Amino acid sequence: MDQQTTDQLRERRINLRLRHAQALTSLMEERSDLRGVHALADYFDEAVRWSA
């Protein structure tokens, strides 16, 4: 892989991670009944809110 391809892949991963974090946070805000159902989702929801 050349440098440009590597940079593009890195950018895609960053954007995907951000999009997933936003979607998870949005879902957890809309559906408070989901808290406590999946520990990993709870962890990331808290981590995103604390990093803001």
C-alpha positions as a Markdown table, in Angstrom:
| # | Residue | x | y | z |
|---|---|---|---|---|
| 1 | Met | 0.0 | 0.0 | 0.0 |
| 2 | Asp | 1.2 | 3.5 | -0.7 |
| 3 | Gln | 1.0 | 6.4 | 1.7 |
| 4 | Gln | -2.1 | 7.9 | 0.1 |
| 5 | Thr | -4.0 | 4.6 | 0.4 |
| 6 | Thr | -2.9 | 4.3 | 4.0 |
| 7 | Asp | -4.0 | 7.8 | 4.8 |
| 8 | Gln | -7.4 | 7.3 | 3.1 |
| 9 | Leu | -8.0 | 4.1 | 5.1 |
| 10 | Arg | -7.0 | 5.9 | 8.4 |
| 11 | Glu | -9.5 | 8.7 | 7.6 |
| 12 | Arg | -12.3 | 6.2 | 6.8 |
| 13 | Arg | -11.7 | 4.4 | 10.2 |
| 14 | Ile | -11.7 | 7.7 | 12.1 |
| 15 | Asn | -15.0 | 8.8 | 10.4 |
| 16 | Leu | -16.6 | 5.4 | 11.0 |
| 17 | Arg | -15.6 | 5.4 | 14.7 |
| 18 | Leu | -17.0 | 8.9 | 15.1 |
| 19 | Arg | -20.3 | 7.9 | 13.3 |
| 20 | His | -20.7 | 4.8 | 15.5 |
| 21 | Ala | -20.0 | 6.8 | 18.7 |
| 22 | Gln | -22.6 | 9.4 | 17.6 |
| 23 | Ala | -25.2 | 6.7 | 16.8 |
| 24 | Leu | -24.6 | 4.9 | 20.0 |
| 25 | Thr | -24.9 | 8.0 | 22.1 |
| 26 | Ser | -28.1 | 9.1 | 20.2 |
| 27 | Leu | -29.6 | 5.6 | 20.7 |
| 28 | Met | -28.8 | 5.6 | 24.4 |
| 29 | Glu | -30.4 | 9.1 | 24.8 |
| 30 | Glu | -33.6 | 8.0 | 23.0 |
| 31 | Arg | -33.8 | 4.6 | 24.7 |
| 32 | Ser | -32.9 | 4.9 | 28.3 |
| 33 | Asp | -34.4 | 1.5 | 28.8 |
| 34 | Leu | -31.4 | 0.0 | 27.1 |
| 35 | Arg | -29.0 | 1.1 | 29.8 |
| 36 | Gly | -27.7 | -2.0 | 31.7 |
| 37 | Val | -28.6 | -4.4 | 28.9 |
| 38 | His | -25.1 | -4.5 | 27.3 |
| 39 | Ala | -22.1 | -3.6 | 29.4 |
| 40 | Leu | -19.9 | -2.6 | 26.5 |
| 41 | Ala | -22.5 | -0.2 | 25.1 |
| 42 | Asp | -22.9 | 1.3 | 28.5 |
| 43 | Tyr | -19.1 | 1.7 | 28.8 |
| 44 | Phe | -18.8 | 3.5 | 25.4 |
| 45 | Asp | -21.8 | 5.7 | 26.1 |
| 46 | Glu | -20.3 | 6.9 | 29.3 |
| 47 | Ala | -16.8 | 7.3 | 27.7 |
| 48 | Val | -18.2 | 9.4 | 24.9 |
| 49 | Arg | -20.2 | 11.6 | 27.2 |
| 50 | Trp | -17.2 | 12.2 | 29.5 |
| 51 | Ser | -14.9 | 13.1 | 26.6 |
| 52 | Ala | -17.2 | 15.8 | 25.3 |
